[in-house]
Amino acid sequence: MAEIEEITLEEWERLRKELLEVRQVAQILNYSVSHIYRLIDEGRILAVRRGGRWFIPRQSVEEYLRRYVERSV
């Protein structure tokens, strides 16, 4: 998986409102959960690991969609 920096508890509390779980992103993008993990592993979607779970910032999903849409147009 892509290397991610550790964040402080304060940063986590601030960011938590902007984070999505892997299954939520899979539903939004209509991808399988395993495909989302692959995108994280490849560094195509940025994610934060906390307590053994991956969380994805909404902004990362939006950036992925912009790149995907730009390529398909």
Number of C-alpha atoms within 10 A of each C-alpha: 11 14 11 10 8 11 12 8 9 9 10 14 10 10 13 13 10 12 21 18 14 21 17 14 20 17 11 10 13 11 12 14 15 12 13 20 18 14 17 19 15 12 13 16 21 22 27 20 14 11 6 7 10 17 21 22 19 17 13 16 20 12 14 17 14 12 12 11 10 9 8 7 5
